[in-house]
Amino acid sequence: MPAPDPVPADAGNPAYGHRPFTRSRSHFADRVTADGRDGWPVAAGRYRLVASRACPWASRAVISRRLLGLEDAVSLAVVDPLQDDRSWRFTLDADGRDPVLGIRFLSEAYDARERDYPGGVSVPALVDVPSGRLVTNDFQQLTLDFATEWTALHRPGAPDLYPEDHRAEIDAVMADVYRDVNNGVYRAGFATGQGEYDEAFGALFARLDRLADRLSDRRYLVGDTLTEADVRLFTTLVRFDPVYHGHFKCNRFKLAEDPVLWAYAKDLFQTPGFGDTVDFHHIKQHYYRVHTGINPTGIVPLGPDLSGWLTPHHREELGGRPFGDGTPPGPVRPGEEVPPSGRP
């Protein structure tokens, strides 16, 4: 999860102080490309994606990897939803070590790349397996490169998540969604002054209202198929009622109370590649137990009822073709299934 500037990991720590919330740029922004122009060529089996299922930014990469069928090309490491002062931990694995990288903490891959750099240890992180070095933590670019640079390794029938003829519109929609929604919930949740909170809250719900209007007569945000824009909006919407509504005080309404956004989110959740990557247990454990400045008791609420995610959405009546001329991804790769505790 990208850290606020300049503190790592837990922006909810009381030490965060009384500065407006800002999100730092990715310090390691190398790209893995088809021609290897940054020194990192696309290659099956060379890179490992380290992700937290709690983190919306990392979840983008997990969803894109699955939709595009890159599971055999890029292996996946899922970290513990709880961090400590040594960063994201591989305590879900045997002996507390990642079985491929052989490390206990993601910070070890960062140190292998640059010792004592001043930023935080964030996910998603793409790590070079042979050297154990971090390649990139650029969460904004990583999924775009999955869609455009890794095409030779896409599964047959993979969707085009960043179609060239719609990129200008996708970029514009994603910029608005990032500013007001993806990052907006954090600006509200970590606000340390009333005015700062009011501004973030107002921008967030004004944007959600506009998105509901946009989606009232179209199934997807841009065109008639799934794109990167839908992936980016989904990862915030799926966390809205479990954590953002209460924990981040984004409470003008619940997602389940907005008929358009709720149906849209359910449609995506029930689409292979989206909901089957979501772990609600990890999400709640991370937000309520790591953000101690917001929730000092560490109490994790028992609600909300998640069964609604599996109810009919009727969005297919709007038309649209989720995968365009392609096909849905197959079953979740063995070993990557979300445990029953994290599913509706």
C-alpha positions in Angstrom: 0.0 0.0 0.0 1.6 3.3 -1.0 2.6 5.3 2.0 1.7 8.9 2.7 4.5 11.3 2.5 6.9 10.9 4.1 6.0 8.3 6.8 6.0 4.6 5.9 3.3 2.0 6.3 1.0 3.2 9.1 -0.3 6.6 8.3 -2.7 6.2 11.1 0.0 6.3 13.7 -0.3 9.3 16.1 3.2 10.3 15.0 1.7 11.3 11.6 1.0 14.7 13.2 -1.3 17.4 11.9 -0.2 17.8 8.2 -2.7 17.3 5.3 -2.6 13.8 3.9 -0.5 13.5 0.8 0.5 10.3 -1.0 4.1 10.0 -2.0 5.3 9.2 -5.6 6.6 5.8 -6.2 10.4 6.0 -5.5 11.2 2.9 -7.6 9.5 3.5 -11.0 11.5 1.2 -13.3 9.3 -0.5 -15.9 9.2 -4.1 -17.1 8.8 -3.7 -20.8 8.7 -5.9 -23.9 11.9 -4.4 -25.2 13.6 -4.2 -21.8 14.4 -0.5 -22.2 14.7 0.1 -18.4 16.9 -3.0 -18.0 13.9 -5.3 -17.1 12.6 -7.3 -20.0 9.3 -9.1 -19.9 10.1 -12.8 -19.1 8.0 -15.6 -17.8 8.9 -16.7 -14.3 11.5 -13.9 -13.7 9.3 -11.6 -11.5 7.2 -12.1 -8.4 4.3 -9.8 -7.5 4.1 -9.1 -3.8 0.7 -8.0 -2.8 -1.6 -7.5 0.2 -5.2 -8.5 -0.3 -6.1 -5.7 2.1 -4.6 -3.0 -0.1 -6.7 -1.4 -2.9 -3.6 -0.4 -4.8 -2.1 -3.9 -4.7 -5.5 -5.4 -5.5 -5.5 -3.7 -8.8 -2.4 -5.7 -9.8 -3.9 -8.9 -8.5 -7.1 -8.4 -10.5 -5.2 -7.4 -13.7 -2.9 -10.4 -13.4 -5.8 -12.7 -13.2 -7.9 -11.1 -15.9 -5.0 -11.2 -18.3 -4.0 -14.7 -17.4 -0.5 -13.8 -16.2 -0.5 -16.3 -13.3 2.0 -18.6 -15.0 4.2 -15.7 -16.0 4.3 -13.7 -12.7 4.1 -15.6 -9.4 2.2 -14.1 -6.5 3.2 -13.6 -2.9 0.4 -12.6 -0.5 1.6 -10.9 2.7 0.1 -10.8 6.2 -2.6 -8.0 6.4 -0.9 -6.8 9.6 2.5 -5.0 9.4 5.0 -4.2 12.1 7.9 -1.7 12.1 9.9 -4.0 9.8 7.3 -3.7 7.0 5.0 -6.2 5.3 5.5 -9.7 6.6 5.4 -13.2 5.0 4.0 -14.7 8.1 1.3 -16.5 6.1 4.0 -18.8 4.6 5.7 -21.7 6.3 8.5 -20.6 8.7 7.5 -17.0 8.0 9.5 -16.8 4.8 8.4 -16.3 1.2 9.0 -19.7 -0.5 10.4 -18.1 -3.7 12.3 -15.1 -2.4 13.4 -16.7 0.8 12.8 -13.4 2.8 10.8 -12.7 5.9 10.0 -9.0 5.2 9.4 -7.1 2.0 11.8 -4.5 3.2 14.6 -7.0 2.4 13.8 -6.7 -1.3 13.9 -2.9 -1.0 17.2 -3.1 0.8 18.6 -5.3 -1.9 17.7 -2.6 -4.4 18.7 0.5 -2.3 19.9 0.4 1.3 18.3 2.9 3.7 16.3 4.8 1.1 14.0 7.3 2.9 10.6 6.2 1.8 8.1 3.5 3.0 7.9 -0.1 2.0 4.8 -0.4 -0.1 2.8 -2.9 -2.1 2.3 -3.8 -4.8 5.9 -4.6 -5.4 7.4 -6.4 -8.3 10.6 -8.2 -7.4 13.3 -9.7 -9.6 13.5 -13.4 -8.4 17.1 -14.1 -9.5 18.6 -11.1 -7.7 15.9 -10.6 -5.0 15.9 -6.9 -5.8 12.8 -4.7 -6.0 12.1 -3.7 -9.6 9.1 -1.3 -9.1 6.6 -0.1 -6.6 4.9 2.2 -9.1 1.3 1.1 -8.5 0.0 3.6 -11.1 2.1 2.2 -14.0 2.3 -1.5 -13.1 -1.1 -2.5 -14.3 -0.9 -0.4 -17.4 2.3 -2.3 -18.3 0.6 -5.6 -17.5 -2.0 -4.7 -20.1 0.3 -3.3 -22.8 3.8 -4.6 -22.4 3.1 -8.2 -21.3 0.8 -9.0 -24.2 3.0 -11.8 -25.5 2.3 -13.7 -22.3 -1.4 -12.9 -22.0 -3.8 -15.9 -21.9 -5.8 -16.7 -25.1 -8.9 -14.6 -24.9 -7.5 -12.0 -22.5 -9.4 -8.7 -22.5 -7.8 -5.5 -23.7 -8.0 -3.5 -20.5 -6.3 -0.4 -22.0 -7.6 -0.2 -25.6 -5.7 2.4 -27.6 -8.7 4.0 -29.1 -10.2 4.7 -25.7 -7.0 5.6 -23.7 -7.6 9.4 -23.6 -11.1 8.8 -22.1 -9.9 6.1 -19.7 -7.0 8.3 -18.5 -9.4 11.2 -17.8 -11.9 9.0 -15.9 -9.1 7.4 -13.9 -7.6 10.8 -13.0 -10.9 11.9 -11.5 -11.5 8.6 -9.8 -8.0 8.6 -8.3 -8.1 12.2 -7.0 -11.6 12.1 -5.5 -12.4 8.5 -4.8 -9.3 6.2 -4.6 -7.2 8.8 -2.7 -10.2 10.8 -1.5 -11.3 8.2 1.0 -7.8 8.4 2.5 -7.8 12.2 2.6 -11.0 12.1 4.5 -9.9 9.2 6.8 -6.6 10.7 7.7 -7.7 14.3 7.9 -6.5 16.1 11.1 -8.7 19.2 10.7 -12.4 19.7 10.1 -11.9 21.8 7.0 -9.6 19.3 5.4 -12.1 16.5 6.1 -15.0 18.5 4.8 -13.2 19.2 1.6 -12.3 15.6 1.0 -15.7 14.3 2.0 -17.5 16.8 -0.4 -15.2 15.9 -3.3 -15.6 12.2 -2.7 -19.4 12.2 -2.7 -19.7 14.7 -5.5 -17.6 12.3 -7.6 -19.6 9.3 -6.6 -22.8 11.1 -7.6 -21.3 11.8 -11.0 -20.1 8.3 -11.4 -23.6 7.0 -10.5 -25.0 9.3 -13.2 -22.5 8.0 -15.7 -23.2 4.4 -14.9 -27.0 4.7 -14.9 -27.3 3.9 -18.6 -24.0 2.1 -19.3 -22.6 -1.0 -17.9 -18.9 0.0 -17.7 -17.1 3.3 -17.3 -15.6 3.5 -20.8 -17.0 1.8 -23.8 -18.9 -1.5 -23.6 -16.2 -3.7 -22.1 -14.2 -3.9 -18.9 -11.2 -1.5 -18.8 -8.5 -0.5 -16.4 -10.9 2.3 -15.2 -13.3 -0.3 -13.9 -10.6 -2.2 -12.1 -9.4 1.0 -10.3 -12.9 2.1 -9.2 -13.8 -1.4 -8.0 -11.0 -1.7 -5.5 -12.3 1.3 -3.6 -16.0 0.4 -3.9 -15.5 -3.1 -2.6 -13.9 -1.7 0.6 -16.5 1.1 1.0 -19.0 -0.4 3.4 -16.6 -2.7 5.3 -14.0 0.1 6.1 -14.4 3.5 4.5 -17.9 4.2 5.6 -17.2 3.9 9.3 -13.4 3.8 9.8 -12.7 6.7 7.4 -15.9 8.6 8.2 -17.1 8.5 4.6 -20.7 8.1 5.7 -23.1 10.2 3.6 -24.4 6.9 2.4 -23.4 3.3 2.2 -22.5 1.8 -1.1 -25.4 -0.7 -0.6 -27.8 2.4 -0.4 -26.9 3.7 -3.8 -28.8 1.6 -6.4 -26.5 2.3 -9.3 -23.1 2.0 -7.7 -24.2 -1.0 -5.6 -25.4 -2.9 -8.7 -22.3 -1.9 -10.7 -20.0 -3.1 -7.9 -21.9 -6.4 -7.5 -21.7 -6.9 -11.3 -17.9 -6.6 -11.1 -17.7 -8.7 -8.0 -19.5 -11.5 -9.7 -17.3 -11.3 -12.8 -14.5 -13.9 -12.7 -11.2 -12.1 -11.8 -12.8 -9.5 -9.5 -14.6 -11.0 -6.5 -12.6 -14.2 -6.4 -9.5 -12.1 -5.5 -11.2 -10.2 -2.6 -10.5 -11.1 1.0 -12.8 -9.2 3.3 -11.1 -10.6 6.4 -7.7 -9.3 5.3 -9.3 -5.9 4.5 -10.9 -5.4 7.9 -8.0 -6.8 9.8 -5.6 -4.4 8.2 -7.6 -1.2 8.3 -8.9 -1.5 11.9 -5.8 -3.0 13.5 -3.0 -1.1 11.7 -4.4 2.4 11.6 -4.0 2.9 15.4 -4.3 6.7 15.1 -7.9 6.3 13.9 -8.9 3.2 15.8 -6.7 3.0 18.9 -8.6 0.1 20.4 -7.9 -2.2 17.5 -11.5 -3.5 17.7 -12.6 -5.0 14.4 -16.3 -4.7 13.7 -18.3 -7.8 13.0 -20.4 -6.3 10.2 -21.5 -5.5 7.6 -23.4 -8.4 6.2 -21.6 -9.5 3.1 -24.2 -11.7 1.5 -25.6 -8.9 -0.6 -22.5 -9.2 -2.9 -23.9 -12.4 -4.3 -27.4 -11.1 -5.0 -28.7 -10.3 -8.5 -27.6 -7.0 -10.0 -29.5 -7.0 -13.4 -26.7 -4.9 -15.0 -26.6 -7.3 -17.9 -29.8 -5.6 -19.1 -27.7 -2.6 -20.1 -25.8 -4.7 -22.6 -22.0 -4.6 -22.8 -19.6 -7.5 -23.2 -17.3 -7.8 -20.1 -14.4 -9.4 -22.0 -15.1 -8.0 -25.5 -14.2 -10.6 -28.1 -12.3 -12.6 -25.4 -13.3 -14.9 -22.7 -13.5 -15.0 -18.8 -10.4 -16.3 -17.0 -10.6 -19.9 -15.8 -10.7 -21.1 -12.2 -8.5 -19.5 -9.6 -5.0 -21.0 -9.6 -4.5 -23.6 -6.9 -3.0 -22.1 -3.8 -4.3 -18.6 -4.6 -7.9 -19.1 -3.5 -9.3 -16.7 -1.0 -10.1 -18.6 2.3 -13.7 -19.1 3.3 -13.2 -16.5 6.1 -12.7 -13.8 3.5 -15.6 -14.5 1.2 -19.3 -13.6 1.5 
